[in-house]
Amino acid sequence: MACAAYHDDSDRDKTDWKFEKAGKHIEEHGLFTLELFASIDNHILDDYCTTGNPCFCRDWAGKDCYGNPPYEHDIILRCLQKALSDFAREPQSTKFLFVLARWETASWWQFVSQFTIVHEYPAGEKIFSAPLDSCYNVENLEMCGESRVWVQETKWPVEVIYKDGHTVVKLDAKMLAHIRLGHIGDVTMQEMLDEKVPMGITTAQYTKSLVGRCPDRWFVLFVDDCTTWICVYFLRKKSDYLATLEMFLAEVRQHRSRMGLDEKYHMVLHTDGDTTMIVGQTEEYC
């Protein structure tokens, strides 16, 4: 790792930190051939590239990459975005092992869900070292080898994340709601989670609808998230929406009955916000 910074970007340390536990995790996940964010004085693998353009200009697709990027938000964001982009081109022959701070409020943290967290080092552990000649007050520091010293305990947990062609993407409830319901807004999603509105395909009793425009007519799409039952109805005019909703609900009840599901279920209707679906007769019906 080329440098480190604290989460609030204050008290930034620009020394050449090294993750001293790297060897253990590299051995656990097989051969790695390219080290990212390294330096001439701080690298583990023979083939390495430095922070900045030399690193981001390399093609990571088809390579087995290890990286301990500088703990700066813009670099970590670029790192994860490039990793996922290059991985998508050659998923069966590409793998990544990264060491990152657990900063869940960071803009880039969402991309961590695309990886497997293989190990977490809690805050307060000594896992990084720095060059002896870059430090001061060295008499109070613990040596780490001949030319490096252990740096102070981390103020945040540190995650070791891994991705290869067999990695299963895990989504938290909030991200799952975003994927299934579209851009309904962070506040709405949080309210749904607080009210424990179910999101799972097999457990949710949740219906969503979306109105779009065909070249010569309207259509409405319904999805029952509990059974994944999908229906599309074409409309001569948007005001016909309520009739199709009643038809869909009748079909859903029949379909759930065939699946042996309890008829006493809680159903919530979510729409894309079109006024046709939330005012007038529809409002009275719901």
Summary of the structure (lengths in Angstrom):
residues: 286
radius of gyration: 25.8
end to end distance: 56.7
largest distance: 82.2
contacts: 791
relative contact order: 0.10
helix: 32%
strand: 24%
